Amino acid sequence: MNTTNVTAPKKSFKVQMLAARETAIIQSVNRLLAEKGFDAMTVDEVAAEVGIDKASLYKHFTSKEELACAAMVTAMRRAQEVIQSTDPQQAPLDKIKAVTRWTMTLKLQGLMPSLPSQNSTLRATLMASKDYMDGLMEVSDALGGWIEEAQAQGQINKALPAVAVLYTLFARACDPVLEFLKMGEQHTDEQILDLVMSTCFEGLNAR
């Protein structure tokens, strides 16, 4: 049987519309998580921003935790894509800097969802999400490998545990310094990124 011209069945209009609405919901949740954080965000706000009633929203996501988890999974997938697209010929420290700058760029643009607090109900949902945890492990393993390579090459302090460096990089994704400098209106976004990258990778000691 010749299957050369076999194509996947076209999705119905209803399925396409539902997928588009779900994407809009996740984008709104992502922005609200970045702006307010999980605890301050409400389901009513999400529904109003998307332009649907709460009953319609619950057809896609059954709880506030599930809404936020979907946005966090999407953000994690974007991080995986960025890491996978890095040039394998680049030095490990350059790869780390590229990913760190990308996360801070999203933060400045108001597109990086804030990480939940230790006692947040969202934390338990994320821990139970295979998609999120698998993505987190992939991102952590990639960054951890680059950190160890950079330490072996003398580019990062070998006395620092790799996990401490990793968590420091994760913290840059929710660094309030970026927003404080932007509020000051004395620097462009690129200048702010350069400043925070410098404090992160070069420290505060006078050169």
C-alpha positions as CSV (number, residue, x, y, z in Angstrom):
1,M,0.0,0.0,0.0
2,N,1.4,3.4,-1.0
3,T,1.3,5.8,2.0
4,T,3.3,8.6,0.5
5,N,0.4,10.9,0.2
6,V,-1.3,10.0,3.4
7,T,-1.8,13.1,5.6
8,A,-3.0,13.5,9.2
9,P,-6.7,14.2,9.4
10,K,-7.4,17.9,9.7
11,K,-8.6,19.1,13.1
12,S,-12.2,20.3,13.2
13,F,-12.9,24.0,13.6
14,K,-14.2,23.3,17.2
15,V,-11.0,21.6,18.2
16,Q,-8.9,24.4,16.7
17,M,-10.9,27.0,18.5
18,L,-10.6,25.1,21.8
19,A,-6.8,24.9,21.3
20,A,-6.6,28.6,20.5
21,R,-8.6,29.5,23.6
22,E,-6.4,27.2,25.8
23,T,-3.3,29.0,24.4
24,A,-4.8,32.4,25.2
25,I,-5.6,31.2,28.7
26,I,-2.1,30.0,29.3
27,Q,-0.6,33.2,28.0
28,S,-2.8,35.3,30.3
29,V,-2.0,33.1,33.3
30,N,1.7,33.4,32.5
31,R,1.5,37.2,32.4
32,L,-0.5,37.3,35.7
33,L,1.9,35.0,37.4
34,A,4.8,37.2,36.3
35,E,3.0,40.4,37.4
36,K,1.3,39.2,40.6
37,G,2.5,35.8,41.5
38,F,0.3,32.7,42.2
39,D,-1.2,33.8,45.5
40,A,-2.5,37.2,44.3
41,M,-3.7,35.9,40.9
42,T,-7.4,34.9,40.7
43,V,-9.4,32.7,38.3
44,D,-11.8,35.6,37.8
45,E,-8.9,37.8,36.5
46,V,-7.8,35.1,34.0
47,A,-11.4,34.6,32.7
48,A,-11.9,38.3,32.3
49,E,-8.6,38.8,30.5
50,V,-9.4,36.0,28.1
51,G,-13.0,37.2,27.6
52,I,-14.8,34.1,28.8
53,D,-16.9,33.2,31.8
54,K,-15.5,31.2,34.7
55,A,-17.6,28.2,33.8
56,S,-16.0,28.1,30.3
57,L,-12.5,28.4,31.8
58,Y,-13.1,25.4,34.1
59,K,-13.8,23.3,31.0
60,H,-10.1,23.7,30.2
61,F,-8.6,23.7,33.7
62,T,-10.3,22.6,36.8
63,S,-8.5,24.7,39.4
64,K,-6.3,27.7,39.9
65,E,-3.4,25.3,40.6
66,E,-3.9,23.5,37.3
67,L,-4.0,26.8,35.5
68,A,-0.7,27.9,36.9
69,C,0.8,24.5,36.4
70,A,0.0,24.6,32.7
71,A,1.7,28.0,32.4
72,M,4.8,26.7,34.3
73,V,5.0,23.7,32.1
74,T,4.9,25.9,29.0
75,A,7.6,28.1,30.4
76,M,9.7,25.0,31.2
77,R,9.3,23.8,27.6
78,R,10.5,27.1,26.3
79,A,13.6,26.8,28.5
80,Q,14.2,23.3,27.2
81,E,14.0,24.6,23.6
82,V,16.4,27.4,24.3
83,I,18.9,25.0,25.9
84,Q,18.5,22.5,23.0
85,S,19.2,25.2,20.5
86,T,22.5,26.4,22.0
87,D,25.6,25.9,19.8
88,P,27.4,22.8,21.0
89,Q,30.6,24.4,20.0
90,Q,30.2,27.2,22.5
91,A,32.2,27.3,25.7
92,P,30.1,26.1,28.6
93,L,30.3,29.4,30.4
94,D,29.0,31.2,27.2
95,K,26.0,28.7,27.1
96,I,25.2,29.4,30.7
97,K,25.4,33.2,30.1
98,A,23.1,32.9,27.0
99,V,20.4,31.0,28.9
100,T,20.7,33.3,32.0
101,R,20.3,36.4,29.8
102,W,17.3,34.8,28.1
103,T,15.5,34.2,31.4
104,M,16.3,37.8,32.6
105,T,15.0,39.2,29.3
106,L,11.7,37.4,29.8
107,K,11.6,38.8,33.4
108,L,12.1,42.3,32.1
109,Q,9.3,41.8,29.5
110,G,6.9,40.6,32.3
111,L,6.8,37.1,30.8
112,M,8.6,35.0,33.4
113,P,6.1,33.4,35.8
114,S,7.2,33.7,39.4
115,L,8.3,30.6,41.2
116,P,5.8,29.5,44.0
117,S,6.7,29.9,47.7
118,Q,7.6,26.8,49.8
119,N,4.1,26.7,51.3
120,S,2.1,27.4,48.2
121,T,-0.5,24.9,47.1
122,L,0.9,25.3,43.5
123,R,4.2,23.7,44.7
124,A,2.5,20.3,45.4
125,T,0.7,20.4,42.0
126,L,4.0,21.1,40.2
127,M,5.8,18.3,42.1
128,A,3.0,15.9,40.9
129,S,3.3,17.1,37.3
130,K,5.4,14.7,35.2
131,D,5.7,17.2,32.4
132,Y,7.0,19.9,34.7
133,M,9.3,17.6,36.7
134,D,10.7,16.0,33.6
135,G,11.4,19.4,32.1
136,L,13.0,20.7,35.3
137,M,15.3,17.7,35.4
138,E,16.3,18.1,31.8
139,V,17.0,21.8,32.3
140,S,18.9,21.2,35.6
141,D,21.0,18.4,34.1
142,A,22.0,20.5,31.1
143,L,22.9,23.5,33.2
144,G,24.6,21.4,35.9
145,G,26.7,19.7,33.2
146,W,27.8,23.1,31.8
147,I,28.6,24.4,35.3
148,E,30.8,21.4,36.0
149,E,32.6,21.8,32.6
150,A,33.1,25.5,33.3
151,Q,34.5,24.7,36.7
152,A,36.9,22.1,35.2
153,Q,38.1,24.8,32.8
154,G,38.6,27.3,35.6
155,Q,35.8,29.7,34.4
156,I,33.7,29.2,37.5
157,N,35.0,28.9,41.1
158,K,35.6,25.3,41.8
159,A,35.1,25.8,45.5
160,L,31.4,26.5,44.9
161,P,29.1,23.4,44.9
162,A,27.6,23.1,41.4
163,V,24.1,23.0,42.9
164,A,24.7,26.4,44.6
165,V,25.7,27.9,41.3
166,L,22.6,26.3,39.6
167,Y,20.2,27.7,42.2
168,T,21.9,31.1,41.8
169,L,21.2,31.0,38.1
170,F,17.5,29.9,38.8
171,A,17.2,33.0,41.1
172,R,18.1,35.3,38.2
173,A,14.9,34.3,36.5
174,C,12.9,36.0,39.3
175,D,15.5,38.7,40.3
176,P,13.7,41.9,41.6
177,V,16.8,44.0,40.8
178,L,15.7,43.9,37.1
179,E,12.4,45.5,37.9
180,F,13.9,48.0,40.3
181,L,16.4,49.2,37.7
182,K,13.6,49.4,35.1
183,M,11.4,51.5,37.4
184,G,14.3,53.9,37.8
185,E,14.1,54.7,34.1
186,Q,17.8,55.5,33.9
187,H,18.8,52.5,31.8
188,T,17.7,50.7,28.7
189,D,16.7,47.1,29.0
190,E,20.0,46.0,27.4
191,Q,22.0,48.1,29.9
192,I,20.0,46.6,32.8
193,L,20.8,43.1,31.4
194,D,24.5,43.9,31.1
195,L,24.5,45.3,34.7
196,V,22.9,42.3,36.3
197,M,24.9,39.8,34.2
198,S,28.0,41.6,35.4
199,T,27.1,41.3,39.1
200,C,26.1,37.7,38.6
201,F,29.2,36.5,36.7
202,E,31.9,39.0,37.7
203,G,30.8,39.8,41.3
204,L,31.0,43.1,43.1
205,N,34.8,43.2,43.8
206,A,36.6,46.1,42.2
207,R,38.6,45.1,39.1
